[in-house]
Amino acid sequence: MAIAVRLDELLRARRMTLTELAARVDITLANLSILKTGKAKAIRFSTLEAICAALECQPGDLLAFDSSLPAAE
């Protein structure tokens, strides 16, 4: 998928673990891991909003278009 998820970078910059973010956002660790690894096919706006609020970022800080990545079929 040509959408890159920069969750690792944001977590590292905020010195937060994936487990801590999962607790703050009230989402399962498994679902956050799927998002983090780029295997998610979709994300709800409410989830995106909660992640952005917890990380104090904008959606564009979390998601980026990378044309060098293979496009979704």
ZAVEXRO-900320 format. One record per residue: x, y, z of N, C-alpha, C, O in turn. Coordinates in steps of 0.2 Angstrom, whole numbers, plus 5000, padded with zeros to 4 digits. Each point is the difference from the previous one (the first is absolute). Example, Ala and Ser with C-alpha at 12.3 -4.5 7.8 and 13.67 -1.06 7.14 Angstrom:
506649725039499650065000500450065000500549995003/499350064993500450065001499650055003500350065001/
END
This chain:
500449945000499650065000500450065000500650005003/499350054993500450064999499950055006500350065000/499349925005499950045006500549985006499949945002/500550105000500549985005499750025007499850065000/500349905005499850025006500650015005500449965000/499650105002500650025004499950005008500350045003/499449914999499849995007500649995004500150035006/500449934992500649995003500450065002500250015005/499950044990500350065001499750045005500350035004/499049984995499750045005500049975007500150045005/499949904996500049975007500750015003500150025005/500449974990500750015003500150075002500450025005/499450034991500150075001499650025007500350055003/499249924998499650015006500249965006499750005006/500849954993500249955005499449975003499949995006/499749984990499449965002500049934997500350004994/499549955009499949944997499449994997499550035001/500549914995499449994996499449975005499450024999/500849955007499649985005499750065003499450005002/501050055000499750065003499550044995499550025003/500749984991499550034995499449965000499450034999/500649915000499449965000499550015006499450004999/500950015007499650015006499750074999499450015002/501050044996499750075000499550004994499550045001/500549934994499650004994499449955001499550014997/500649945008499549955001499949964993499449994998/501149995000500049954994500549945002500550015004/499449944993500449945002500750014997500150034995/500349945008500750004998500149964994500450034995/499249925003500149974994499850044994500350004995/499150045006499850054995500550054999500150024994/500250015011500550054999500649974997500350044996/499949905005500649974997499949994992500450014996/498949975003499950004992500050064997500350014994/499550055009500150064998500750024999500250034995/500249965010500750025001500449964994500550034997/499449915002500349964995499850024992500349974996/499250075004499850024993499549944997499950014994/499949955010499549944997499350025001499649964997/500250105006499350025000499850024993500350034997/499149955002499650024994499650065000499950044995/500049985012499650065001500150025007500249965004/499650104997500050035007499450045001499850044996/499849965009499450045002500350075002500550015003/499150044995500250075001500050005008500450045003/499149935001500050015007500749975003500250025005/500049924992500749985002500550044999500550025004/499550014990500650054998499950065004500650025002/498850005000500050065004500349995007500350045003/499549905000500249985006500849995000500350025005/500049954990500750005000500450064999500450025004/499350034992500350064999499950045007500550045002/499049965002499950035006500549975005500350045004/499849904996500549975005500750024999500450015004/499749994989500750024998500150074999500650024998/498950025002500050074999500350024993500550035000/499249944995500350014993499450014996499449995002/500750024991499650004995499949944996500549965000/499050024997499949944996500650004995500349944998/499950114999500650004995500749995003500449984997/499650025010500649985003500049925001500649985000/498949995000499949935001500049964993500349955000/499450084995499949974994500350044994500050065000/500449904996500350044994499949964994500049945000/500050094994499949964994500850004997500350045000/499849894998500749994998499949964993499949945000/500350094995499849974993500549954999499949964995/500750035009500549954999499749935003500349954998/499250055006499749945003499549984995499750034996/500249905004499549974995499350025002499850015005/499850014989499350025001499649945002500249944999/499250075005499649955002499649984994499950034995/499949905005499649984994499350005001499649984996/
END
